[in-house]
Amino acid sequence: MRLPRRAALGLLPLLLLLPPAPEAAKKPTPCHRCRGLVDKFNQGMVDTAKKNFGGGNTAWEEKTLSKYESSEIRLLEILEGLCESSDFECNQMLEAQEEHLEAWWLQLKSEYPDLFEWFCVKTLKVCCSPGTYGPDCLACQGGSQRPCSGNGHCSGDGSRQGDGSCRCHMGYQGPLCTDCMDGYFSSLRNETHSICTACDESCKTCSGLTNRDCGECEVGWVLDEGACV
Ligand SMILES: *[C@@H]1O[C@H](CO)[C@@H](O)[C@H](O)[C@H]1NC(C)=O
């Protein structure tokens, strides 16, 4: 259908007021984009690592290779493969950050070997190190080494977002995901680790693996001679 020109123009302000499309809501965060760029950069380093290497091991080759290893030529080759030409946002970010990447490549690589940490966390401040969250990269609940006791996901982990609270995996509950949900029992617990294991299907609660370990029978099962059947 073709709208008369005037009507089409009249629609324009309306279109601008429309809520963003669903895809826009899922737009990658600056941290995601930075991580993507770093992943591509690291891949580029792998891809160029064996280049210009004839296979022999002459002194000449060793010398040329070690020159190439940290050369601007290699950097350019890596940068070229970083963004699809159609990926506007990637190219925009690359253009804005090329100098940072070049400085890292030529001067800072040995001092800060982890590009993600140096670039996304320390320099652009769009991500946090693993196990930390939020604008100031605070430690997740349960500590940055093993957030949520290893039994859950820390909100905002690795990003500048979230509140550091735990979303526990199936079977676990509590602020640090150390407690067991109904239908699970604690099969190991010490200062640092807590492991919850599923009860037999006949138990609503239990203290062990079998139907003789039920505290209470699940709906549809009855207690008979000490077991839920
Ligand atoms: C707690 O249990 C885990 C898992 O079995 C074990 O690796 C760890 O060493 C234990 N820690 C202590 C303090 O006993």
The ligand as a Tripos MOL2 file, in Angstrom:
@<TRIPOS>MOLECULE
LIG
   14    14     1     0     0
SMALL
NO_CHARGES

@<TRIPOS>ATOM
      1 C1         34.7000  -28.7830   51.7470 C.3       1 LIG1
      2 O1         34.2320  -29.7330   50.8150 O.3       1 LIG1
      3 C2         34.7540  -29.5950   49.5030 C.3       1 LIG1
      4 C3         34.0630  -30.5560   48.5550 C.3       1 LIG1
      5 O2         34.1840  -31.8940   48.9600 O.3       1 LIG1
      6 C4         36.2630  -29.7970   49.5430 C.3       1 LIG1
      7 O3         36.8170  -29.6470   48.2630 O.3       1 LIG1
      8 C5         36.8730  -28.7660   50.4970 C.3       1 LIG1
      9 O4         38.2340  -28.9830   50.6160 O.3       1 LIG1
     10 C6         36.1980  -28.8280   51.8640 C.3       1 LIG1
     11 N1         36.6730  -27.7190   52.6790 N.am      1 LIG1
     12 C7         36.9590  -27.8510   53.9880 C.2       1 LIG1
     13 C8         37.3540  -26.5890   54.6870 C.3       1 LIG1
     14 O5         36.9070  -28.9060   54.5530 O.2       1 LIG1
@<TRIPOS>BOND
     1     1     2 1
     2     1    10 1
     3     2     3 1
     4     3     4 1
     5     3     6 1
     6     4     5 1
     7     6     7 1
     8     6     8 1
     9     8     9 1
    10     8    10 1
    11    10    11 1
    12    11    12 1
    13    12    13 1
    14    12    14 2
@<TRIPOS>SUBSTRUCTURE
     1 LIG1         1 GROUP 0 **** ****
